[in-house]
């Protein structure tokens, strides 16, 4: 292209779909198969390049979508392939109970990570859901860590107390009443922990 021997044409095709974030992770299926198809398509059709953009489904815009960008003559085959492939991106949505059941059934090495993607603050959610935390507390499993929950009121409340105080409060579900019931914390001892290795 630099020596002007190749005359490139860029074609963008927007698709009327918004894919879930869980389906766009590039290190696992279904995106691996889709990206491999695009790579092979580039070679077989002597394209300069082609890229699939899965888009961001939580952007507050009217023009959000997935799209295919092809660097060649106007090529629609890749867009048609993605459209037919869209059903593979439907996520498996399970409850906190089912997620914990699967975690307890795991017998391999290492740790099990459960990610509550629907309450992701990066997507505009409040990050104060209690479904998963309540399930973890109800099971009282050893060596279990819950990462974080947003609750400004509780933080301010605890900062007004000192190490060794015994306190009671409600945790979570303060912003929108759709993420589970607040959790009652009773007679909790305020302590500090230093975790050197997880």
C-alpha positions as CSV (number, residue, x, y, z in Angstrom):
1,X,0.0,0.0,0.0
2,X,2.9,2.3,0.8
3,X,4.3,2.0,-2.7
4,X,0.8,2.4,-4.2
5,X,0.8,-1.1,-5.8
6,X,-2.2,-2.0,-3.7
7,X,-5.4,0.1,-3.8
8,X,-7.3,-0.6,-0.6
9,X,-11.0,-0.2,-0.1
10,X,-12.4,-0.3,3.5
11,X,-15.9,-1.6,4.0
12,X,-17.8,-1.5,7.3
13,X,-20.9,-3.6,7.9
14,X,-22.9,-2.9,11.1
15,X,-25.0,-5.8,12.3
16,X,-28.2,-5.4,14.3
17,X,-27.0,-7.4,17.3
18,X,-25.5,-6.6,20.7
19,X,-23.5,-9.4,22.0
20,X,-23.1,-10.1,25.8
21,X,-19.8,-9.2,27.3
22,X,-19.3,-12.9,28.4
23,X,-19.5,-13.9,24.7
24,X,-16.7,-11.5,23.6
25,X,-13.8,-12.9,25.6
26,X,-11.2,-13.6,23.0
27,X,-9.4,-16.5,24.8
28,X,-12.4,-18.8,24.8
29,X,-15.4,-19.9,22.7
30,X,-17.4,-18.9,20.8
31,X,-15.1,-16.0,19.8
32,X,-12.1,-18.3,19.1
33,X,-14.0,-20.1,16.3
34,X,-15.2,-16.9,14.9
35,X,-11.8,-15.3,14.8
36,X,-10.2,-18.4,13.3
37,X,-12.9,-18.3,10.5
38,X,-12.0,-14.7,9.8
39,X,-8.3,-15.4,9.7
40,X,-8.9,-18.3,7.2
41,X,-11.2,-16.1,5.2
42,X,-8.6,-13.5,4.9
43,X,-6.1,-16.0,3.5
44,X,-8.5,-17.8,1.2
45,X,-9.8,-14.5,-0.3
46,X,-6.5,-12.7,-0.4
47,X,-7.8,-9.8,1.7
48,X,-5.6,-7.2,3.3
49,X,-7.3,-7.6,6.7
50,X,-10.6,-8.0,8.4
51,X,-11.8,-7.5,12.0
52,X,-14.8,-8.3,14.0
53,X,-15.9,-5.8,16.6
54,X,-18.4,-7.3,19.1
55,X,-19.3,-3.8,20.5
56,X,-20.2,-2.8,24.0
57,X,-23.8,-3.7,24.8
58,X,-24.1,-1.4,27.8
59,X,-23.2,1.8,26.0
60,X,-26.0,4.3,26.3
61,X,-26.2,5.0,22.5
62,X,-28.7,4.4,19.8
63,X,-26.1,3.3,17.3
64,X,-24.4,0.5,19.3
65,X,-23.9,-2.7,17.4
66,X,-21.5,-5.4,16.4
67,X,-19.7,-4.9,13.1
68,X,-17.3,-6.3,10.5
69,X,-14.5,-4.2,9.0
70,X,-13.0,-5.5,5.8
71,X,-10.0,-4.0,4.1
72,X,-10.6,-4.9,0.4
73,X,-13.4,-4.5,-2.1
74,X,-16.9,-4.4,-0.5
75,X,-17.2,-7.8,1.0
76,X,-20.5,-8.9,2.7
77,X,-19.8,-12.6,3.2
78,X,-18.1,-12.2,6.6
79,X,-21.0,-10.1,7.9
80,X,-23.4,-12.8,6.8
81,X,-21.3,-15.4,8.6
82,X,-21.3,-13.5,11.9
83,X,-25.1,-13.0,11.6
84,X,-25.6,-16.7,11.2
85,X,-23.2,-17.4,14.0
86,X,-24.9,-15.1,16.5
87,X,-26.8,-17.9,18.3
88,X,-23.5,-19.2,19.7
89,X,-23.0,-16.0,21.7
90,X,-26.1,-16.6,23.9
91,X,-24.7,-16.9,27.4
92,X,-25.6,-19.6,29.9
93,X,-27.2,-17.7,32.7
94,X,-27.3,-19.5,36.0
95,X,-28.4,-18.6,39.6
96,X,-26.0,-18.0,42.5
97,X,-27.1,-21.3,43.9
98,X,-26.2,-23.2,40.7
99,X,-22.9,-21.4,40.4
100,X,-22.0,-22.4,44.0
101,X,-23.2,-26.0,43.3
102,X,-20.8,-26.2,40.3
103,X,-18.0,-24.7,42.4
104,X,-18.4,-27.3,45.1
105,X,-18.4,-30.1,42.5
106,X,-15.1,-29.0,41.1
107,X,-12.3,-31.5,41.9
108,X,-9.4,-30.0,40.0
109,X,-6.4,-28.0,41.2
110,X,-6.4,-24.3,41.8
111,X,-9.2,-22.0,42.6
112,X,-12.8,-21.5,41.4
113,X,-13.7,-17.9,40.4
114,X,-17.3,-16.9,40.1
115,X,-17.8,-13.5,38.4
116,X,-21.1,-11.6,38.8
117,X,-20.9,-9.9,35.5
118,X,-24.5,-8.5,35.6
119,X,-23.6,-6.2,38.5
120,X,-20.5,-4.8,36.9
121,X,-19.9,-1.2,37.8
122,X,-18.0,-0.7,34.5
123,X,-21.3,-1.3,32.8
124,X,-23.3,1.1,34.9
125,X,-24.6,-1.3,37.6
126,X,-24.3,-0.3,41.2
127,X,-22.1,-3.2,42.4
128,X,-24.1,-3.8,45.5
129,X,-25.9,-7.1,44.6
130,X,-26.2,-9.6,47.4
131,X,-27.4,-12.8,45.7
132,X,-24.0,-14.4,45.5
133,X,-22.7,-13.1,48.9
134,X,-25.9,-14.5,50.6
135,X,-25.4,-17.9,49.0
136,X,-21.7,-18.0,50.1
137,X,-22.6,-17.0,53.7
138,X,-25.5,-19.5,53.8
139,X,-23.0,-22.3,52.9
140,X,-20.3,-21.1,55.3
141,X,-17.6,-22.9,53.2
142,X,-13.9,-22.8,54.3
143,X,-11.3,-20.9,52.2
144,X,-14.0,-18.8,50.5
145,X,-13.4,-15.2,49.6
146,X,-15.9,-12.6,48.4
147,X,-14.1,-9.9,46.6
148,X,-16.1,-6.7,47.2
149,X,-19.4,-4.9,47.4
150,X,-20.2,-1.2,47.1
151,X,-21.8,0.2,50.2
152,X,-20.9,3.8,51.1
153,X,-23.1,3.9,54.1
154,X,-21.4,0.8,55.7
155,X,-17.9,2.2,55.0
156,X,-18.8,5.5,56.7
157,X,-20.4,3.6,59.6
158,X,-17.3,1.4,60.1
159,X,-14.9,4.3,59.9
160,X,-16.7,5.8,62.9
161,X,-15.8,2.8,64.9
162,X,-12.5,1.3,66.0
163,X,-10.8,-2.1,65.9
164,X,-12.3,-4.4,68.5
165,X,-15.8,-2.8,68.4
166,X,-18.8,-5.1,67.9
167,X,-21.2,-3.7,65.3
168,X,-24.4,-4.5,63.5
169,X,-25.6,-3.2,60.1
170,X,-27.2,-4.0,56.8
171,X,-25.0,-4.6,53.7
172,X,-25.8,-4.1,50.1
173,X,-28.8,-3.4,47.9
174,X,-29.0,0.3,48.8
175,X,-29.1,1.8,45.3
176,X,-31.6,-0.2,43.3
177,X,-34.0,-2.7,44.9
178,X,-33.4,-5.4,42.2
179,X,-30.2,-6.9,43.2
180,X,-31.2,-9.0,46.2
181,X,-32.3,-8.1,49.7
182,X,-29.8,-6.3,52.1
183,X,-27.8,-8.7,54.3
184,X,-28.2,-8.3,58.0
185,X,-24.8,-8.3,59.7
186,X,-25.2,-8.8,63.5
187,X,-22.7,-8.6,66.3
188,X,-19.6,-8.5,63.9
189,X,-16.2,-7.9,65.5
190,X,-14.1,-5.3,63.6
191,X,-10.7,-6.7,62.9
192,X,-7.9,-6.3,60.4
193,X,-6.3,-9.0,58.4
194,X,-3.1,-9.2,56.4
195,X,-3.2,-11.6,53.5
196,X,0.3,-12.5,52.3
197,X,-0.5,-15.2,49.8
198,X,-3.8,-16.4,48.3
